[in-house]
Amino acid sequence: MLEKQDLILIKDVVQEVTREIVRDVVQEVVQTEIVALKEELQNEIVSVKEELHNEIVTVKEELQGDIGVVVDEIERTRNILENKIVKMDNRMAEMESCYRSDKLEHDTMQFQYEDLEKRVIKLERRMA
């Protein structure tokens, strides 16, 4: 039969081997979990990247559509303003023409008035 000391040694060896086996098993399980989590994170990252890419494409398309609308509105406003400027130019030309005509008429009337006034003064002098 084995002595007590031999039994204690065997017990210690069995405990040490058991600890090593448990440590190896735990380490393997942890490694497996780490690998699984890493793969899951990588899949999530890829999924998030795809979602972000799709979202960016959607926003870009919306912005391009909005830019088209803004450009169309600017063009429409520009055309309206150009038409108003042309009308204002025509009105200004008409006003200048009327002003010249009125000024010519006024100057002519002024000249005739002054001429008539001179004649009246001459007639008054002759009659006096």
Buried (B, 14 or more C-beta within 10 A) or exposed (E): EEEEEEEEEEEEEEEEEEEEEEEEEEEEEEEEEEEEEEEEEEEEEEEEEEEEEEEEEEEEEEEEEEEEEEEEEEEEEEEEEEEEEEEEEEEEEEEEEEEEEEEEEEEEEEEEEEEEEEEEEEEEEEEE
